[in-house]
Amino acid sequence: MMFSRRKSYRNGIVPAPRLPSGRGRAIVALSLALILSALAVFTLEWADRTFPPPLSEADTVSAEVLDRDGRLLRAFAAKDGLWRLKTTAQDVDPRFIEMLIAYEDQRFREHHGVDPLALARAALQFVTNGRIVSGASTLSMQVARLIEPRERRTLGAKLLQVARAIQIERRLGKDEILDLYLTHAPYGGNLEGVRAASLAWFGKEPRRLSAGEAALLVALPQLPEKRRPDRNLAAAEAARKRVLARAAVARVIGEGEAERAAMTAIPTRRLQLPAHAAHLAEAARRKDPAGRRHPTTLSRNIQRSLEGVAREGAARLGPKVSVAMVMADIRTGEIVGEVGSADYFDASRSGWIDMSRITRSPGSTLKPFIYGLAFEEGLVSQETIIEDRPADFFGYRPRNFDMNYQGDVTVRQALQLSLNVPAIRLLDAVGPSRLMVRFRRADVRPKLPPHEAPGLAIGLGGVGITLHELVQLYAGLANQGWPVRLGDGIEGVPGPTDGEPLLSTVAAWHVADILSDVLPPAGSRRHGIAYKTGTSYGYRDAWSVGFDGRYVLGVWVGRPDNGAVPGLTGYGAAAPILFEGFAKAGIAITPLPGPPAGAVRLVQADLPISQRRFSVTANGLLSASVREAAPQIVFPPEGARVELGAQGDGVITPLTLKLQGGRAPFRWLANGRPLPDVARRRVSQWQPDGGGYSTLTVIDALGRAASVRVFVQ
């Protein structure tokens, strides 16, 4: 009997198929997980290649002009009109970072863009309460939203934000993500980033924040418009209080500190971001439009002080008057402060014109260099008598500013009183062309009228020069005769110039010694500085330049349209601003250097006979115009390098000096210091003190002089 394999079931019910065993279920689950993981990885890789996050757009930040210490002088709004200053964690108080992470994303350092625990907590709170109690956005998700904003808050937008956060975490480290948040976090209006917010609300960089300030900066980005302190103070205070409470729970701060911080006042007025050195900042943008950081040599404290001094000084002097100032380090040539106008935004004073770089007549400010050259040539000493009387120099008849004449005065008095006739007498002696050559040694080229050679008028302002150039000349004078090139890091690189000195060290000291004893303007205190003033023809320009042992400051006052200002003088208008600038710049006055070797200030009785009086003829011409030939040094020749041997005990062998012409007796000077004996012969001996450059000068009985510069080795 055969039996069928088909089973019959009662009632026609087919039993359910058997389920896999526990081991089988695990294999199926693992397989599904692997498939889903592979699919997720494939999808993520594909999305990374096809739809990368727009991280390049996050580089759009405000351009910054910085001082020599990296502090902000001025910022420019980004292309989208927002104040967005590049910010890193190193720019921010560490306690702010701790508060931010404690309040916004406690597991920021552990998750990979999305915090599953925060998502679960938020979902459970939503189901339990029927509303959103807390969010689940991580800092990475917030960065994704900031660099790729969405107009509507939908589920799709949220999912995209999650995907972007994961993409960002795959590309950037945690510190880089944190820096993006610190740069792009919204703070209401057109403020973005912690630095911009700290400057706008507290007026300072966020490197040092109180607990209350840090908590406010943590709270504002959640609802930046609704919590703006200047519009809704109560909402700002409540949000700050919640941040402080969370920080206390997380033990970022103590409970007592949180309570005290919650009681501190919140600023209710938004401040302007720093806007110093406007002309230089504009120049930096023109030079490098795409640059984000423009370092300069300026000092923000000095710059801010000088701008205030210029603004107040112009207000005292009346409408349409502007003020320009330049301060530089005489040792390095670095410009530490430069003000192009009294107020960049004052149209009535043409504030947009940088008057520190406009060519104007310098008045009497070039006189010290005439005297310095005369000292160097050995024509005069400080106590030499010189005439201040009407004189005619081939038709050129200079007159003093007050139309009065002092008669016989010393050279020291003539420079301190800024007398015109004595200065022109000396310029006629040294030669205008030689003076211009000395200016070129300092890399300064004053502008002459077209097709005109240097004439005597340049001594009284008959030449064009800028304030920058004038300060550069005085920097060389203050630097013991060695010129330096001024620079601010944007327009010009500071540093020493190559070549010969502007003046000998001895001559530069004599000039500085005289100028240091000029009386300060009325109402100003002595500051231990040497200074000179100048007024151009027609009361159009007033100047004052002064220096101590470290800094030189120049001031220009006038109208940018070249209009006359009745009564405007260097002593009455520019000098008070100069002294106020030194007083308020926040610098310690450095004493002027002492006399160098060979610099001696002799009384008149101890002067050589030929230096007791600067002799001229009745026509106002130098006595060198007589028929007898002027003295001429024939050995050593100009620029010679003389190698001298040594006698016993290391004493250098004397150098023989020879001259032709001139009228005996002859007085020789080495580096401005008279040799012991007056010679009647045309051959003399000089015992050098050591090697190096030296200036030898001979003066005959008629006061005529000749000089050579030699190098002894």
C-alpha positions, 0 to 999 in steps of 0.5 A: 500500500502506497502512502501520499507525502501530502499532508492533510490538515484539519479544517483546511488551516495551513500552519505558519511557516517556521521562523528562523532560529535566534542565530538566523535572526542575528545574521539577517539583522547584521546583513541588513545593517551592513547593507544600510551602512554601505548604502549610507557610506556610498550615499555620503561619499556621493553627496560629498562629491556632488554636493559639497558644503559651501565652505568657500563662502565662509571666507567672506569676512571684513577687511581689517587694517591693523596696528603694529601690535595686531590691534584693529585700527579700522574694519570695512564691511564685507561684500554683503554689507555685514560687519564680520570680523575673522575670529578664532578661539585664540581671539576670545576669552576661554571662559566664553568658549566654556560657556558656549559649549556648556549651553549650546553643545555639551558633547561637541568634542565627542559627536560627529556633527549630530548628537543622538542623545540630544535628538532622543531627548528633544523627541521625548520632550516633544512627545511628552509635552506636545511642544518643543522644549529644547533643541537638538542642534549641535554647533556643527549644525548651527555652522551649517545653517549659518554658511547656508541659510534657509528662508523656511524652517522645514523638515527637509531643511533640517535634514539637509542641515544634519547632512551638512553638519556631517559633511563639515565634520568630515572636512574640518577639525573641531577647532576649525568648526568652532572658529567658523561659529565664532566668525558667523554667529549672528548678533542682530542688525549687520553684526556677525561674529563674536569680535564684531559683537564685543566691539559693538556692545562693549567697545573692546576685543573679546580676549578679556570678558567678564562673566556677564559679558560672556553670557550675553554673547552666548545668549544673543545668537539664538534670537539675535533680533528679539534679544538686542539689548538696545531694543529689548533689554528685558529679553536680553537680561532673561536670556543672559540669566539662563546662560549664567544658570546653565554655566553654574550647573556645568561648573564653568562659573560658581553660583555666587559669580553667576548671581553677581553677573546677572546683576551687572548692567547690560549695554543699551547702546551699540558703539561704532567699530574702530575707525582710525587712520581713515586715509591710510586705511583707504590707501591699504584697500586701494593697494590690495583690494582683495586683502583681508588683513593690512598690517601697519606700523602705527600704534593705535593708542598714539593714533587715537590720541593724535586724531583727538588732538587734531580734531580739537585743534581745528575746532579752536582755529575756526571753520575750513581749517584742517590739521595734519600730523605725522609722528615717527620713530627716528631710529627705525623710521616707523610711522607710529601715528599719521593724521591726514585731516582734522576729521575725515568725514567733515566736508566743511574742512575737506576732510577726505584730503590727506594733507600730510601728503600734499605739497605746500610751502614750508616757510622757515622750517628748512632753516635748521638745515642751513645752519647745520651745513654752516656748522659743518663747514666751520663757517660759524659757531653758536656764539658767532656774531651775525648781522640782522640788517637789511641786505640785498643779494643780487636783487633778492631782499629778504625781510623778517616776518615782523619787518623789524631787525635785531642788528648784531645777534649770535647765530644761536639767537638768529635760529631761535628767533627764526630771523630771515636775513641771517639765514639767507646770509648763511645760505648764500655762503653754503650754496642753495644747490649744496643744501638741496643735495643734502636733502636728497641724501635723506631721500627728499626732493623738494619741488622747485618752480618749473625750470628754476634752479635752487635759489636763496628763496628756498631758505624762506619757503620758496620750495614745495614739500609735504609734511611726510617729507619734512618729518623725514628730514627732521628724523635725520636731524634728530638721529644725529645726522643719519637719515632714515626713510619713513614708512607706515607699512602701506605706503613706504617701507621704513628703514635707514637710507644708504649713503652719506649723512644728512649732516655731520653728527657734530653739526646735528647736535649744535642745531638740536641744542639750539632748538631745544632751548626755544621757548614753548608757545604760550600755555604749553609746558616744556617737554624736553623737546627741540622744535622749529616753526614756520609760516608760509607767505600769505598765512596759508600754511603753519608748521611746527616740527619737534623731536626728542631722543626717540620720536619726531612729530610734525604738524601742518595747519591750514586750509586744504583749498590753499586759502589764506587764514589771517593771523595763522602762524606756526608759533601761534597755531601749529606749535600748541598742537605739537606740544599737546600731541607730545603730551597726549601721545602716551609716550615717555619723553626720551632725553636728547643725546648728549654732545658727541666727540668734538662737539664743543659749545664755546663762548665767544671769547674762546672762539677763533678770531675768524669765527667771532663774527660772520664777516660780510661786505657792505653789499651784504656779500660774503667777504670771500668775494674779494680778489684774494683767492679763497683757501682750498685744502689740497691734501687730503683731498675730498673723500680720500681714505687715508691709512695712517700707521701707529707710533709707540703706545698705539698712537696714530701717526699725525696727518699732514694738512696742506692748503692753497690760497687764503689769508693767514692766519689759518684756523683748522677744525677737525669735526667742528673742534678747533685744533690747538694752534693758529697756523700762519703756514699752509702746512699743518699737522693733525693728530686723529683721535681714532679711525672713521670719517672726519670733517676737516675745515680751514678758516682764513683771516677773512672768515672764508672756509673750505672743508673736506671729508676723509676716512682715516684707517 
